[in-house]
Amino acid sequence: MCNFICECCAARRPNQSGDDSMNYQNFRTDCPRYLTRISHETYISTATEPSPWVEMEGWTLRSCSHDLMHTAYLGIGRDLVSSLLGDFIDHGVLGGGSIDDQLARLSREMQQRFKTERYKTQLLKVFIG
């Protein structure tokens, strides 16, 4: 239930008293939280409980592997997915039709696959216990 989401920047959890422009769910390229990234040196000098990794030679704040929220939603995941979708469209991997048709078809196929796999996993749990 923390308000500040990230130790590298000023990303915040949305709430009534918080600055909406710093919302960690804001992915616009002009989002001001992108300007609040701190350096490794600032992290070391200001962190009240620095990561135990600071003891490892060569470790820096920027080399840290973050949790899923950082890697998927705030970091490389959002860039990777959009790049892959662009490549898929450019190379015809998603089939014919307009871009909207291709993305809608991909979305439907993914949803169906997730439902099928979840069902298989649930069946396996019933038989294995």
C-alpha positions, 0 to 999 in steps of 0.5 A: 500500500505504498504511495511511491512505486519505484526506487529509481524514479518518482512513479506513484500509485494513483490516489486522491492526494497524489500527482496524477501526472506521476501515475505509474500507469501513465505510459505517454512519452511526455510523462514527467516521471521519466525525468525523475530517474535518479543516478546510482550515486544518488541512490547510494547516498539517499537510500535508507535501506539500500539493496544488498546488491550494493556489495557486489562489485559492478552492480549499479541501480541501472543493472538491477532486474526489477519485478514484473511491473518494472520489466513488463509494464514500465520497462522493456516489455512495453517496447518489446511487445510493440516492436514485435507486433510491428515486425509481425505486421510487416512480415505478414505473420498475423495474416491478411486484412487491415492492421485492426483486423490482424490485431483483433484476430491475434487478440481473439486467438490469444484469449482462446489459447489462455482459456484452453491452457487454464482449463488444462491446468485446472484438469491437471490439478484435479487429477494430480491433487 
